[in-house]
Amino acid sequence: MKRSQLACRMTSEVLVRRGHEPLSDLDKLTVMADYRIPQVFYNLAAVNIVDQELADKLENGQPILSNSREEKALRSTAVVVGKMVANKMGVSEAEVDNILWGLSQDMVKKGEMVIPHMIVATDAY
């Protein structure tokens, strides 16, 4: 769903830049549950990885099975925590995603991502 959500958000941004009305119902989009947003949350200690096996996989860059409980937990945590952040900031979840993605890029450049992002082999992108 991440790609379709991004396509909607980006299309709306292009429309606005060109002087048109934005797409409607963008407030229904969630945080895009990619690999970086969960990484931001666990590197900032906004969430804790309590499953030691999963923590070990992340810290050692080991792949997580596609559609596994672990993958679903990390991605759904990004959506749930992203909604909480959006509510606190008074912005849409899609806007929070954009903010967090930018933060993730800054954190990578500064070497602040101590725990690597999840690695999931998938053909769903």
Secondary structure in CASP SS format (residue, H / E / C, confidence):
PFRMAT SS
TARGET T0000
AUTHOR 0000-0000-0000
METHOD secondary structure of the structure
MODEL  1
M C 1.00
K H 1.00
R H 1.00
S H 1.00
Q H 1.00
L H 1.00
A H 1.00
C H 1.00
R H 1.00
M H 1.00
T H 1.00
S H 1.00
E H 1.00
V H 1.00
L H 1.00
V H 1.00
R H 1.00
R C 1.00
G C 1.00
H C 1.00
E C 1.00
P C 1.00
L C 1.00
S C 1.00
D C 1.00
L H 1.00
D H 1.00
K H 1.00
L C 1.00
T C 1.00
V C 1.00
M C 1.00
A C 1.00
D C 1.00
Y C 1.00
R H 1.00
I H 1.00
P H 1.00
Q H 1.00
V H 1.00
F H 1.00
Y H 1.00
N H 1.00
L C 1.00
A C 1.00
A C 1.00
V C 1.00
N C 1.00
I C 1.00
V C 1.00
D C 1.00
Q H 1.00
E H 1.00
L H 1.00
A H 1.00
D H 1.00
K H 1.00
L H 1.00
E H 1.00
N C 1.00
G C 1.00
Q C 1.00
P E 1.00
I E 1.00
L C 1.00
S C 1.00
N C 1.00
S C 1.00
R H 1.00
E H 1.00
E H 1.00
K H 1.00
A H 1.00
L H 1.00
R H 1.00
S H 1.00
T H 1.00
A H 1.00
V H 1.00
V H 1.00
V H 1.00
G H 1.00
K H 1.00
M H 1.00
V H 1.00
A H 1.00
N H 1.00
K H 1.00
M H 1.00
G C 1.00
V C 1.00
S C 1.00
E H 1.00
A H 1.00
E H 1.00
V H 1.00
D H 1.00
N H 1.00
I H 1.00
L H 1.00
W H 1.00
G H 1.00
L H 1.00
S H 1.00
Q H 1.00
D H 1.00
M H 1.00
V H 1.00
K H 1.00
K C 1.00
G C 1.00
E C 1.00
M C 1.00
V C 1.00
I C 1.00
P C 1.00
H C 1.00
M C 1.00
I E 1.00
V E 1.00
A C 1.00
T C 1.00
D C 1.00
A C 1.00
Y C 1.00
END
